[in-house]
Amino acid sequence: MRIRDKVEGVRVIPLTPYVSRLLAALPRCSEWVEMPAGVVAQIQGHKPGATAEKHYRRRPLDLLRMWHTRAEAWILEQAGIEQPSAGEEPARLRAVQ
């Protein structure tokens, strides 16, 4: 798999057959969630670039959570994975010996 990289330009990542099949099955479409670019950058941990982002846009954590949840819901829907409900108890991890 080739992805764009800010440092090297392009990076090649080995892709397993299972993940390759999952990616190939996803529908090809343009913008799927109309998420503001500044929200995406902030969720990814990027520093603000534009003047408006640096001085005027202070997004509360709950707003970022809403957009992040919306993006995750779309990804899970496309993958055919049932979305957990908000009050559902998360699965517990256990040590395997």
OpenMM code with the backbone's topology and positions (N, CA, C; nanometers):
from openmm import Vec3, app, unit

residues = "MET ARG ILE ARG ASP LYS VAL GLU GLY VAL ARG VAL ILE PRO LEU THR PRO TYR VAL SER ARG LEU LEU ALA ALA LEU PRO ARG CYS SER GLU TRP VAL GLU MET PRO ALA GLY VAL VAL ALA GLN ILE GLN GLY HIS LYS PRO GLY ALA THR ALA GLU LYS HIS TYR ARG ARG ARG PRO LEU ASP LEU LEU ARG MET TRP HIS THR ARG ALA GLU ALA TRP ILE LEU GLU GLN ALA GLY ILE GLU GLN PRO SER ALA GLY GLU GLU PRO ALA ARG LEU ARG ALA VAL GLN".split()
positions = [
    Vec3(0.0854, -0.1165, 0.0000),
    Vec3(0.0000, 0.0000, 0.0000),
    Vec3(0.0897, 0.1225, 0.0000),
    Vec3(0.0599, 0.2181, -0.0836),
    Vec3(0.1345, 0.3436, -0.0889),
    Vec3(0.0483, 0.4554, -0.0300),
    Vec3(0.1073, 0.5300, 0.0622),
    Vec3(0.0383, 0.6455, 0.1187),
    Vec3(0.1296, 0.7662, 0.1083),
    Vec3(0.0683, 0.8833, 0.1033),
    Vec3(0.1478, 1.0062, 0.1005),
    Vec3(0.2045, 1.0319, 0.2388),
    Vec3(0.3240, 1.0853, 0.2403),
    Vec3(0.3950, 1.1112, 0.3642),
    Vec3(0.4512, 1.2531, 0.3576),
    Vec3(0.4380, 1.3291, 0.4660),
    Vec3(0.4868, 1.4667, 0.4664),
    Vec3(0.6390, 1.4739, 0.4612),
    Vec3(0.7066, 1.3705, 0.5083),
    Vec3(0.8525, 1.3732, 0.5142),
    Vec3(0.9145, 1.3143, 0.3892),
    Vec3(0.8798, 1.1901, 0.3579),
    Vec3(0.9412, 1.1189, 0.2457),
    Vec3(0.8690, 1.1408, 0.1126),
    Vec3(0.7474, 1.1903, 0.1173),
    Vec3(0.6686, 1.2073, -0.0046),
    Vec3(0.5717, 1.0922, -0.0232),
    Vec3(0.6246, 0.9708, -0.0301),
    Vec3(0.5423, 0.8498, -0.0415),
    Vec3(0.6028, 0.7432, 0.0481),
    Vec3(0.5172, 0.6713, 0.1166),
    Vec3(0.5632, 0.5619, 0.2013),
    Vec3(0.4931, 0.4341, 0.1575),
    Vec3(0.5652, 0.3245, 0.1550),
    Vec3(0.5076, 0.1945, 0.1201),
    Vec3(0.4937, 0.1133, 0.2482),
    Vec3(0.3725, 0.0631, 0.2712),
    Vec3(0.3433, -0.0175, 0.3894),
    Vec3(0.3013, -0.1563, 0.3432),
    Vec3(0.3639, -0.2629, 0.3969),
    Vec3(0.3205, -0.3969, 0.3587),
    Vec3(0.1765, -0.4189, 0.4052),
    Vec3(0.0971, -0.4761, 0.3189),
    Vec3(-0.0441, -0.4961, 0.3474),
    Vec3(-0.0743, -0.6453, 0.3526),
    Vec3(-0.1396, -0.6886, 0.4589),
    Vec3(-0.1753, -0.8296, 0.4703),
    Vec3(-0.2929, -0.8600, 0.3780),
    Vec3(-0.3105, -0.9855, 0.3399),
    Vec3(-0.4215, -1.0202, 0.2500),
    Vec3(-0.5591, -0.9852, 0.3090),
    Vec3(-0.5758, -1.0050, 0.4403),
    Vec3(-0.7056, -0.9777, 0.5025),
    Vec3(-0.7394, -0.8282, 0.4956),
    Vec3(-0.6454, -0.7432, 0.5352),
    Vec3(-0.6693, -0.5988, 0.5326),
    Vec3(-0.6869, -0.5510, 0.3886),
    Vec3(-0.6104, -0.6077, 0.2976),
    Vec3(-0.6236, -0.5730, 0.1562),
    Vec3(-0.7653, -0.6018, 0.1063),
    Vec3(-0.8198, -0.7168, 0.1451),
    Vec3(-0.9557, -0.7532, 0.1039),
    Vec3(-1.0584, -0.6584, 0.1647),
    Vec3(-1.0393, -0.6219, 0.2921),
    Vec3(-1.1316, -0.5276, 0.3565),
    Vec3(-1.1304, -0.3927, 0.2857),
    Vec3(-1.0115, -0.3433, 0.2546),
    Vec3(-1.0007, -0.2135, 0.1865),
    Vec3(-1.0591, -0.2180, 0.0458),
    Vec3(-1.0362, -0.3278, -0.0238),
    Vec3(-1.0874, -0.3408, -0.1606),
    Vec3(-1.2400, -0.3438, -0.1633),
    Vec3(-1.3019, -0.3926, -0.0559),
    Vec3(-1.4478, -0.4047, -0.0512),
    Vec3(-1.5173, -0.2731, -0.0169),
    Vec3(-1.4421, -0.1748, 0.0321),
    Vec3(-1.5043, -0.0467, 0.0675),
    Vec3(-1.5503, 0.0266, -0.0577),
    Vec3(-1.6676, 0.0894, -0.0504),
    Vec3(-1.7143, 0.1653, -0.1672),
    Vec3(-1.6257, 0.2871, -0.1909),
    Vec3(-1.6077, 0.3185, -0.3163),
    Vec3(-1.5280, 0.4354, -0.3538),
    Vec3(-1.6233, 0.5536, -0.3681),
    Vec3(-1.6028, 0.6595, -0.2868),
    Vec3(-1.6872, 0.7783, -0.2955),
    Vec3(-1.6022, 0.8998, -0.2586),
    Vec3(-1.6556, 1.0121, -0.2851),
    Vec3(-1.5867, 1.1367, -0.2461),
    Vec3(-1.6143, 1.1631, -0.1000),
    Vec3(-1.6085, 1.2910, -0.0519),
    Vec3(-1.6241, 1.3241, 0.0895),
    Vec3(-1.7433, 1.2512, 0.1485),
    Vec3(-1.7195, 1.1710, 0.2499),
    Vec3(-1.8248, 1.0895, 0.3091),
    Vec3(-1.8801, 1.1492, 0.4360),
    Vec3(-1.8026, 1.2279, 0.5056),
    Vec3(-1.8497, 1.2988, 0.6234),
    Vec3(-1.8076, 1.4434, 0.6037),
    Vec3(-1.9028, 1.5313, 0.6068),
    Vec3(-1.8698, 1.6720, 0.5859),
    Vec3(-1.8145, 1.7296, 0.7156),
    Vec3(-1.6902, 1.6930, 0.7449),
    Vec3(-1.6236, 1.7346, 0.8669),
    Vec3(-1.5312, 1.8527, 0.8360),
    Vec3(-1.5388, 1.9600, 0.9149),
    Vec3(-1.4489, 2.0726, 0.8920),
    Vec3(-1.3022, 2.0285, 0.9001),
    Vec3(-1.2200, 2.0805, 0.8106),
    Vec3(-1.0791, 2.0417, 0.8048),
    Vec3(-1.0068, 2.0706, 0.9361),
    Vec3(-1.0422, 2.1783, 1.0019),
    Vec3(-0.9783, 2.2119, 1.1290),
    Vec3(-1.0055, 2.1083, 1.2366),
    Vec3(-1.1247, 2.0485, 1.2327),
    Vec3(-1.1594, 1.9442, 1.3291),
    Vec3(-1.0713, 1.8219, 1.3052),
    Vec3(-1.0574, 1.7836, 1.1795),
    Vec3(-0.9731, 1.6692, 1.1444),
    Vec3(-0.8309, 1.6922, 1.1939),
    Vec3(-0.7771, 1.8090, 1.1670),
    Vec3(-0.6405, 1.8403, 1.2081),
    Vec3(-0.6263, 1.8368, 1.3600),
    Vec3(-0.7246, 1.8897, 1.4301),
    Vec3(-0.7165, 1.8938, 1.5761),
    Vec3(-0.7254, 1.7532, 1.6351),
    Vec3(-0.8123, 1.6684, 1.5817),
    Vec3(-0.8232, 1.5303, 1.6282),
    Vec3(-0.6917, 1.4564, 1.6044),
    Vec3(-0.6263, 1.4861, 1.4921),
    Vec3(-0.5001, 1.4208, 1.4598),
    Vec3(-0.3827, 1.4772, 1.5388),
    Vec3(-0.4052, 1.5858, 1.6122),
    Vec3(-0.3002, 1.6429, 1.6941),
    Vec3(-0.2123, 1.7431, 1.6235),
    Vec3(-0.2555, 1.7905, 1.5069),
    Vec3(-0.1778, 1.8899, 1.4333),
    Vec3(-0.1944, 2.0269, 1.4982),
    Vec3(-0.0909, 2.1065, 1.4900),
    Vec3(-0.0999, 2.2432, 1.5396),
    Vec3(-0.1765, 2.3275, 1.4382),
    Vec3(-0.2491, 2.4295, 1.4853),
    Vec3(-0.3239, 2.5152, 1.3933),
    Vec3(-0.2309, 2.5835, 1.2940),
    Vec3(-0.2743, 2.5905, 1.1681),
    Vec3(-0.1919, 2.6521, 1.0651),
    Vec3(-0.2380, 2.7918, 1.0296),
    Vec3(-0.3656, 2.8081, 1.0026),
    Vec3(-0.4189, 2.9367, 0.9589),
    Vec3(-0.4388, 3.0305, 1.0776),
    Vec3(-0.4401, 3.1583, 1.0496),
    Vec3(-0.4582, 3.2584, 1.1549),
    Vec3(-0.5906, 3.2362, 1.2277),
    Vec3(-0.6960, 3.2095, 1.1521),
    Vec3(-0.8272, 3.1875, 1.2141),
    Vec3(-0.8226, 3.0668, 1.3073),
    Vec3(-0.7527, 2.9620, 1.2673),
    Vec3(-0.7429, 2.8431, 1.3516),
    Vec3(-0.6634, 2.8724, 1.4787),
    Vec3(-0.5589, 2.9542, 1.4669),
    Vec3(-0.4729, 2.9838, 1.5819),
    Vec3(-0.5420, 3.0708, 1.6862),
    Vec3(-0.6232, 3.1689, 1.6395),
    Vec3(-0.6733, 3.2698, 1.7313),
    Vec3(-0.8241, 3.2649, 1.7583),
    Vec3(-0.9020, 3.2115, 1.6657),
    Vec3(-1.0466, 3.2224, 1.6817),
    Vec3(-1.1176, 3.0898, 1.7050),
    Vec3(-1.0562, 2.9794, 1.6675),
    Vec3(-1.1244, 2.8505, 1.6782),
    Vec3(-1.0762, 2.7740, 1.8005),
    Vec3(-1.1548, 2.7767, 1.9037),
    Vec3(-1.1279, 2.6971, 2.0227),
    Vec3(-1.2398, 2.5946, 2.0318),
    Vec3(-1.2124, 2.4734, 1.9860),
    Vec3(-1.3166, 2.3711, 1.9831),
    Vec3(-1.3169, 2.2933, 2.1134),
    Vec3(-1.4329, 2.2859, 2.1791),
    Vec3(-1.4398, 2.2082, 2.3031),
    Vec3(-1.4280, 2.0586, 2.2729),
    Vec3(-1.3842, 1.9832, 2.3705),
    Vec3(-1.3642, 1.8398, 2.3563),
    Vec3(-1.4928, 1.7680, 2.3145),
    Vec3(-1.6066, 1.8115, 2.3653),
    Vec3(-1.7329, 1.7477, 2.3281),
    Vec3(-1.7644, 1.7638, 2.1797),
    Vec3(-1.7280, 1.8772, 2.1223),
    Vec3(-1.7491, 1.8981, 1.9787),
    Vec3(-1.6585, 1.8048, 1.8979),
    Vec3(-1.5323, 1.7931, 1.9394),
    Vec3(-1.4411, 1.7003, 1.8708),
    Vec3(-1.4907, 1.5565, 1.8836),
    Vec3(-1.5416, 1.5214, 2.0026),
    Vec3(-1.5960, 1.3866, 2.0241),
    Vec3(-1.7121, 1.3584, 1.9287),
    Vec3(-1.7998, 1.4573, 1.9086),
    Vec3(-1.9142, 1.4394, 1.8185),
    Vec3(-1.8667, 1.4063, 1.6772),
    Vec3(-1.7703, 1.4830, 1.6254),
    Vec3(-1.7203, 1.4596, 1.4905),
    Vec3(-1.6445, 1.3276, 1.4812),
    Vec3(-1.5661, 1.2961, 1.5837),
    Vec3(-1.4898, 1.1715, 1.5835),
    Vec3(-1.5841, 1.0511, 1.5865),
    Vec3(-1.6894, 1.0609, 1.6652),
    Vec3(-1.7891, 0.9545, 1.6736),
    Vec3(-1.8606, 0.9368, 1.5400),
    Vec3(-1.8912, 1.0469, 1.4745),
    Vec3(-1.9577, 1.0408, 1.3437),
    Vec3(-1.8688, 0.9712, 1.2399),
    Vec3(-1.7401, 1.0048, 1.2399),
    Vec3(-1.6468, 0.9414, 1.1464),
    Vec3(-1.6339, 0.7922, 1.1770),
    Vec3(-1.6235, 0.7576, 1.3053),
    Vec3(-1.6122, 0.6167, 1.3432),
    Vec3(-1.7376, 0.5392, 1.3032),
    Vec3(-1.8538, 0.5992, 1.3219),
    Vec3(-1.9794, 0.5330, 1.2860),
    Vec3(-1.9827, 0.4996, 1.1373),
    Vec3(-1.9362, 0.5923, 1.0543),
    Vec3(-1.9339, 0.5662, 0.9104),
    Vec3(-1.8382, 0.4519, 0.8772),
    Vec3(-1.7200, 0.4539, 0.9383),
    Vec3(-1.6216, 0.3478, 0.9125),
    Vec3(-1.6773, 0.2118, 0.9536),
    Vec3(-1.7380, 0.2033, 1.0711),
    Vec3(-1.7948, 0.0763, 1.1174),
    Vec3(-1.9088, 0.0306, 1.0271),
    Vec3(-1.9913, 0.1248, 0.9834),
    Vec3(-2.1012, 0.0909, 0.8928),
    Vec3(-2.0475, 0.0329, 0.7619),
    Vec3(-1.9466, 0.0975, 0.7054),
    Vec3(-1.8893, 0.0503, 0.5800),
    Vec3(-1.8244, -0.0864, 0.5950),
    Vec3(-1.7700, -0.1145, 0.7137),
    Vec3(-1.7041, -0.2427, 0.7389),
    Vec3(-1.8030, -0.3505, 0.7804),
    Vec3(-1.9304, -0.3126, 0.7987),
    Vec3(-2.0309, -0.4100, 0.8392),
    Vec3(-2.0168, -0.4528, 0.9838),
    Vec3(-1.9613, -0.3660, 1.0669),
    Vec3(-1.9421, -0.3963, 1.2085),
    Vec3(-2.0525, -0.3280, 1.2878),
    Vec3(-2.1161, -0.4046, 1.3759),
    Vec3(-2.2237, -0.3491, 1.4572),
    Vec3(-2.1675, -0.2452, 1.5533),
    Vec3(-2.2321, -0.1316, 1.5604),
    Vec3(-2.1862, -0.0233, 1.6459),
    Vec3(-2.2342, -0.0452, 1.7884),
    Vec3(-2.1448, -0.0330, 1.8865),
    Vec3(-2.1872, -0.0485, 2.0260),
    Vec3(-2.2746, 0.0699, 2.0679),
    Vec3(-2.3673, 0.0449, 2.1578),
    Vec3(-2.4504, 0.1543, 2.2079),
    Vec3(-2.3709, 0.2308, 2.3126),
    Vec3(-2.4126, 0.3526, 2.3401),
    Vec3(-2.3376, 0.4408, 2.4298),
    Vec3(-2.3266, 0.3854, 2.5715),
    Vec3(-2.4308, 0.3193, 2.6206),
    Vec3(-2.4293, 0.2685, 2.7575),
    Vec3(-2.3788, 0.1259, 2.7694),
    Vec3(-2.3407, 0.0645, 2.6576),
    Vec3(-2.2990, -0.0756, 2.6576),
    Vec3(-2.1648, -0.0936, 2.7279),
    Vec3(-2.1564, -0.1996, 2.8078),
    Vec3(-2.0314, -0.2314, 2.8784),
    Vec3(-1.9265, -0.2761, 2.7783),
    Vec3(-1.8070, -0.2151, 2.7793),
    Vec3(-1.7037, -0.2563, 2.6829),
    Vec3(-1.6500, -0.3970, 2.7149),
    Vec3(-1.6031, -0.4640, 2.6119),
    Vec3(-1.5443, -0.5961, 2.6308),
    Vec3(-1.4182, -0.5805, 2.7160),
    Vec3(-1.3965, -0.6758, 2.8019),
    Vec3(-1.2796, -0.6713, 2.8901),
    Vec3(-1.1634, -0.7478, 2.8281),
    Vec3(-1.0447, -0.6929, 2.8445),
    Vec3(-0.9235, -0.7608, 2.7999),
    Vec3(-0.8792, -0.8569, 2.9091),
    Vec3(-0.8181, -0.9663, 2.8689),
    Vec3(-0.7670, -1.0598, 2.9673),
    Vec3(-0.6292, -1.1070, 2.9263),
    Vec3(-0.5478, -1.1380, 3.0246),
    Vec3(-0.4122, -1.1846, 2.9979),
    Vec3(-0.4164, -1.3290, 2.9500),
    Vec3(-0.3398, -1.3592, 2.8465),
    Vec3(-0.3319, -1.4940, 2.7934),
    Vec3(-0.1900, -1.5442, 2.8194),
    Vec3(-0.1825, -1.6635, 2.8780),
    Vec3(-0.0495, -1.7182, 2.9084),
    Vec3(-0.0076, -1.8206, 2.8067),
] * unit.nanometer
topology = app.Topology()
chain = topology.addChain("A")
for resn in residues:
    res = topology.addResidue(resn, chain)
    for name in ("N", "CA", "C"):
        topology.addAtom(name, app.Element.getBySymbol(name[0]), res)
